[in-house]
Amino acid sequence: MKINFENVKIYTDITRKNFFEADVKEQIADVIYKHGNGIRAHALALKIYNSTGETEFTDDEVLMISQVAENFCTPNFIDAIHEILNPNPESQTEEVLHVK
């Protein structure tokens, strides 16, 4: 998967009407560097920090990015990461629960 961490939409409120765009390479690289484990996390943090534009990431790297964001980032940053990792959420099938 190709990801560009240089132009990410960060929402500033729960309505998701207000946002700014930011380069989050350093922020996500720092979170992985501080909270990831092992040499793969180290390599991924450096790969993100040194990336320019769209960069190819493996499925394992994408999973690590998602897990670290979900465990160590603020909710608006988690939403931003989810949005870049799942660019077409409306095309994904959602399960509908019916309450009776």
C-alpha positions as CSV (number, residue, x, y, z in Angstrom):
1,M,0.0,0.0,0.0
2,K,1.3,3.5,-0.9
3,I,0.9,6.1,1.9
4,N,1.8,9.8,2.0
5,F,2.2,11.0,5.5
6,E,3.1,14.6,4.3
7,N,-0.5,15.8,3.7
8,V,-2.9,14.2,6.2
9,K,-6.3,15.6,7.2
10,I,-6.5,16.1,11.0
11,Y,-10.0,16.9,12.3
12,T,-10.3,19.4,15.1
13,D,-13.7,18.5,16.4
14,I,-16.0,15.5,16.7
15,T,-18.3,16.8,13.9
16,R,-15.4,16.3,11.4
17,K,-16.4,19.6,9.8
18,N,-13.2,21.4,10.8
19,F,-9.8,20.2,10.0
20,F,-6.3,21.1,8.9
21,E,-3.8,19.3,6.8
22,A,-0.4,18.4,8.2
23,D,2.8,16.5,7.6
24,V,2.7,13.8,10.3
25,K,5.8,11.8,9.3
26,E,7.7,12.8,12.4
27,Q,4.7,12.3,14.8
28,I,3.9,8.8,13.7
29,A,7.5,7.9,13.4
30,D,8.1,9.1,17.0
31,V,5.2,7.0,18.3
32,I,6.5,3.9,16.6
33,Y,10.0,4.6,17.8
34,K,8.9,5.1,21.4
35,H,6.2,2.4,21.7
36,G,7.0,-0.2,19.0
37,N,9.1,-3.3,19.8
38,G,11.9,-4.8,17.9
39,I,14.0,-4.1,14.9
40,R,11.0,-4.0,12.5
41,A,9.5,-1.1,14.5
42,H,12.8,0.7,14.4
43,A,13.1,0.2,10.7
44,L,9.5,1.3,10.1
45,A,10.0,4.5,12.2
46,L,13.0,5.4,10.1
47,K,11.3,4.5,6.9
48,I,8.4,6.8,7.7
49,Y,10.6,9.6,9.0
50,N,12.7,9.6,5.8
51,S,9.8,9.1,3.4
52,T,8.9,11.6,0.7
53,G,5.5,11.6,-0.9
54,E,3.8,8.3,-1.5
55,T,5.9,5.4,-0.1
56,E,5.1,1.7,-0.4
57,F,4.4,-0.1,2.9
58,T,3.9,-3.9,3.4
59,D,0.7,-5.3,4.9
60,D,2.7,-6.0,8.1
61,E,4.0,-2.4,8.3
62,V,0.4,-1.0,7.7
63,L,-0.8,-3.3,10.5
64,M,1.9,-2.0,12.9
65,I,1.1,1.6,12.0
66,S,-2.6,1.0,12.7
67,Q,-2.0,-0.8,16.0
68,V,0.5,1.8,17.3
69,A,-1.9,4.7,16.4
70,E,-4.9,2.9,18.0
71,N,-2.9,2.3,21.2
72,F,-0.9,5.5,21.7
73,C,-2.5,8.4,19.8
74,T,-5.3,10.8,20.4
75,P,-8.7,10.0,18.8
76,N,-8.5,12.6,16.1
77,F,-5.0,11.3,15.1
78,I,-6.4,7.7,15.1
79,D,-9.2,8.9,12.7
80,A,-6.6,10.5,10.5
81,I,-4.5,7.4,10.3
82,H,-7.6,5.2,9.6
83,E,-8.6,7.6,6.8
84,I,-5.3,7.3,5.0
85,L,-5.1,3.5,5.6
86,N,-8.7,3.0,4.4
87,P,-9.2,5.7,1.7
88,N,-12.6,4.4,0.5
89,P,-14.6,3.5,3.6
90,E,-17.9,3.9,1.7
91,S,-16.9,1.0,-0.6
92,Q,-16.4,-1.3,2.3
93,T,-19.3,-3.5,3.4
94,E,-20.6,-2.7,6.9
95,E,-22.6,-5.1,9.0
96,V,-25.9,-3.6,10.1
97,L,-27.2,-4.6,13.5
98,H,-31.0,-4.7,14.0
99,V,-32.4,-4.3,17.5
100,K,-35.8,-5.7,18.2
